[in-house]
């Protein structure tokens, strides 16, 4: 009965992962010195560095800006992932169940 109610969960998860891969977010640090693009699967897709905005002799600064930009991008990706998971749960709820999907997030 639950399988009928929720459909094929594995297939829905696969579809969700594909959908999340198509959603991208961008974050930056150091006033645009480092930009990171990630998808909602929390995979880093690209890192761009503006050489003119960095002091390459200050390795610690470069490392810190990379970490900040990557962590910001992953945080944004996690937010997108959570929103999409919430949408998926709403779609899985059978008609007439009211707003019970709010129990999950």
C-alpha positions, -999 to 999 in steps of 0.1 A, spaced: 0 0 0 28 24 9 45 16 -24 13 26 -42 9 58 -21 44 71 -27 51 56 -61 85 44 -70 107 63 -46 140 52 -62 129 65 -95 118 98 -79 151 101 -61 169 96 -95 148 122 -111 155 146 -82 193 141 -85 190 149 -122 170 180 -115 194 191 -88 223 187 -112 206 213 -134 202 239 -107 233 260 -102 243 286 -76 272 310 -75 291 325 -46 320 348 -43 346 361 -19 371 389 -18 348 413 -37 347 389 -67 383 378 -65 371 342 -62 338 329 -77 325 294 -72 297 277 -91 280 246 -76 249 226 -84 222 217 -60 238 182 -57 265 201 -38 291 195 -66 315 222 -74 312 229 -111 336 258 -116 361 280 -97 371 314 -113 399 335 -99 405 372 -108 443 373 -106 443 411 -104 423 411 -71 446 387 -52 480 391 -36 496 358 -48 524 363 -23 498 360 5 490 323 2 469 323 33 446 350 19 441 331 -14 433 299 6 409 317 29 390 333 0 387 299 -17 373 284 14 349 312 20 336 311 -16 333 273 -17 315 271 17 291 299 6 283 280 -27 278 247 -8 255 264 16 234 279 -12 234 245 -29 221 229 3 193 255 5 182 247 -31 184 210 -24 162 213 7 136 234 -12 135 208 -40 132 179 -15 103 198 1 86 202 -33 91 165 -40 75 155 -7 45 177 -15 41 160 -49 43 126 -32 15 133 -7 -18 118 -18 -47 141 -25 -67 150 5 -37 148 30 -39 185 36 -7 203 43 10 174 61 41 179 39 51 207 63 59 181 89 90 172 69 106 207 68 
